[in-house]
Amino acid sequence: MSTLKGIVSVLLLIFSTLFWGVPLVLLTALKLITPGRRLRRTVLHGLNGVALNWIGFNLWWMRHWLKPQVSMNLPEGLARDQWWLVLSNHRSWTDIFMLLMGLHRRIPMPRFFLKQQLIWVPIVGLAWWALEYPFMRRYTKRQLARKPQLARIDREATERMCERAREMPIAIFNFVEGTRFTPAKRDLQNSPFRHLLRPKAGGIAQVLNLLGDRLSGILDFTLRYQNPNPTFWGFLCGREGPISVEARRLDVPAWMQEGSYYDDPHYKERFHSWLNALWQEKDEALDSR
């Protein structure tokens, strides 16, 4: 029975994507031929509306069809006309929908840091590109050692997003670990945490440095699944089990706007200490439940 529910869920997700994909493709084509950033920004508002309706429809059928057991604890004072940075641990593709269940239409349209390969996902990849999501190439240490200039590509993509972000309120979502947690990945990278991978600092350091004066705060999410090995397929089948979503609002420290992560070693060390302390608190919170 759960497999049948999963198949129906996949069909609902495909139907939703195809339905909202029609206005998405039309608006994307219009954006391509629209001259001037100001007019393209108007088209972008329309694209945001399409994406929000796609998200809203999917959340609606997930709540009524899958009836997930989710406990949600969110801070007060969220608003759609403000800028936010959203940080979270990462266990499954389900994480994205958990964050959206809590934040949809409470804060602005989300932007995620995405792997470059995801641009080829049918319809959805086009949507992410048209909505100006930053695509990260994530070069290996060997590639960067051979060609250090490659590091500038991801940094420039983040800079472009932050520059455009000043035009209208957005929420920047970042799974700071860079990939989904598994015990094998934890052991491979010798992570000092029990329930988390090592956090990657570069992307959010840039965001906080370039947009810190606009941000209303940092929303720090901790996602906990009763299932030790959560999967998106299990969620679509309605058998994921209880999920806890805890969020707290953090102020942006003033010192984050006063240095450069890539040029100032003292700033970089201080930022790593701040992020590792945040991750230590998150690991202890996951350990205590």
PECORJO-V946811 format. One record per helix or strand of 2 or more residues. SS is the DSSP state (H for helix, E for strand). FROM is the first residue (numbers start at 1). TO is the last residue. If there is no record, write none. Layout:
BEGIN
SS:FROM:TO, SS:FROM:TO
END
This chain:
BEGIN
H:2:33, H:37:66, E:70:73, E:83:88, H:94:103, E:110:112, E:114:115, H:116:120, H:124:130, E:135:136, H:141:146, H:148:165, E:171:175, H:183:188, H:202:211, E:215:225, H:232:236, E:243:250, H:254:257, H:265:287
END
